[in-house]
Amino acid sequence: MKLEHLLLGLLGEMPRTGYEIKKFLDTHGRFLRSNTTMSQVYRSLASMTERGWTAYAVDERPGAQDAKIYRVTPEGMTVFRDWLEGPYSPPSRFQDPELGARLGFAGYLTPEKLIALIDIELDARRDQVAKYRFRDRSIADGTSADFDRVLAASVGERLHQHGTQQIDLHIAQLEEFRRELLDGTLPLPQAAASIR
């Protein structure tokens, strides 16, 4: 996932200034992409404008610097949708933000497309559990360095247990999410109830 994909999705939701985009990336968007600088946002917006993916209108502000309000173009929306609906290859780490980013733009997708995305992730994670859950995690002898094998094995086992719990929870939550999408029982947050 590239920064441009996130920016196009955000601008598809509503036009924004670079400052508003940066503010989003510092709050809600920090879980999708961390440490995005203002200069990265503005460079990406300039590049996307040059490619015809975004356009802007100048909001004149007397006594202050004028602001550019960016919006996504039809070409930009095509680029965004090509990524969003394109092939999803689950990364080796289920904590990576690619799936979260795609799910974060659920408003662009149908429940069927969301279910297909979840199915790909579930298949990959179930395969990962089957392949690695009971792997040999012993530490081989052989180093001459000052190395505490017992401590290393104990910490490694603790990390394995933590990872096991986390991926099991990830799978269970995706299964529940999938069921709610299939059944049409996905609960609405309080704020969303007033939107409908």
N, C-alpha and C positions, 0 to 999 in steps of 0.2 A: 504494500500500500504506500502510495506516495502522498506527500503533503497536498499536492494538487487535487487528489481525489477528495480529501477531506474538505478542502476549500470549495470545490465545485458543489459538493453535497450541501454545505452550509449556505452557499449563495443560491442554490436551488430552493432552499426553504424560504429565504427572504433576502433581499439586497442588504448589504452591510458595508461598513467602512473597514479599512484594514485594522483600525483600532478595535472595532467591535469583534472582528475575527480573532485578534490576539487575545482579547479579554475572554472570549469563549475558550480558546485553547489553554488559557491559564487556569480555567475553572473546570467546567464540565469536560472539555476536550483533553485535559491533561492525562486522562486514562487511555486515550487513543494515541496520543503522541506527546511525549514529554519534552520539555525544554526547547520549545519552538521560539525562536527569537523574532522580534519585530522585523528585522531586516530579512529573515527568511520568508515571512509572510508577504512583505512588499515586493521582494524579488520574484516570488511565485506569482503574485497578482500581475506584475508587469509582464512576465513571460507568458502567462495565460492570456493576457490581453493581446499581446503581439500575435499569438497563435489563433486568436479569434474565439477563444473559449469563454472569455468574460468581456464585459464592456462596463463603462462607468459614466456616471453623470457627476458633474461638479456641483457640490452644495456650497454656495457662496456664504461665508460667515463674516459679516462686517466686524472688524476689530479682532478677528482671529484668523488662523490659517484655514483656507478653504479645504473642504473634505471631499474625497472621491468616494462615491457610493457605488460599489461594484454589484453587478448582477451577472448571472450565468446566461450565456447565449444558447441557442438551440444546439450548436456544434459542441459547446462545452457540456451540455446535458447529455449528449450522445457519448462523449468521452467518459463522463461519470457513470452512466448506465452500463457502458461496456465493461467497466471495472466492477461495478456493484453486482451485475448479473452474470459476469464472466466466470470462467472456471475458478473454483476455490480449491486451493491446495493447502490443507492444514499444515501449519508449521510444526516443527518437532516439539516445541514447547506450547502447551495449550494456553499458557498465560500470555502469549504474544497477542497484540491488540487487533490483528487482522479480522478475526471473527467478530469481536466487539464493535469494530468500526462498521462492518457490514450490517450487523444487527442494529446498530445505532441509527442507521438510515432506513429502518424498517418501513417508514411511511412511504417510501418509493416502491416497495415490494408488495406482492400479494401474499396472503397466508401460504399458498401453495409453494411459492418460491422460497419463503422463509423455512418451510418444512424441508424442502429439498436441501437447503444450505445446512440446516441442523442435522439432517441425515448424513451428509458428507462428514461433518465434524464428529458425530457419534460413531460412525464406522471407523474413522481414523483413531479415535481415542480408545475404543474397545479393542481394536487390533494392537494398539500400543500397550494396553494393560496386559493382554494375553501374551505378548512377546517379551515384555520387560518386568512384569510384576515379580516373577520368581527366578529371575536371572541370578547367576552366581555373582555375589557381591563381595566375595572374600578378597583380601589383599595379599598378593603373592609376596613371598620372601625374595630377597635379592639385593636390596639397597644397602650400601655401606654407610649411608648418611644417618645421622641421629634422627630416628623416625619411630614414633610410638604407634605400633600397629594396633594395639588394643584400643587406644584413644581414637585413632582414625576410624577403626571399624565401628566403634560405639557411636561416634558422631555420624558416620555414614548411614548406620541403621536408623538413627533418629531422623535424619533427612529423608531417608526412604519412606519411613512411616508417615512423615508429614506430607510428602509428595503423593503417597497412596491415598491419604484422606482427601487431599485437594482434588485429585483427578476423579476420584469416586464422586465427590460432591459436584464437580463440573458436569459429569455424565448424568447424575440424578437430576440436576437442575435443567439440563437440556431436554431430558426425557419428559419432565413435567411441563416445560415450555411447549414442547411438541404436542403433548396431549391437549393442552389448553388451546393451541391453535387449531387442532383437528376438531375439538369439541365446540369451539367458539366460546370458550369460557375464560378467556384471558381477562383477568381483572383490570379495570380501568383505574388509574390513579385519580385522586380527587379533582385535580386541576383539569384532567382530560374529560371528565364527565360533563363539565360545563361547555366544552368545545363542541360536542355532538349536538 
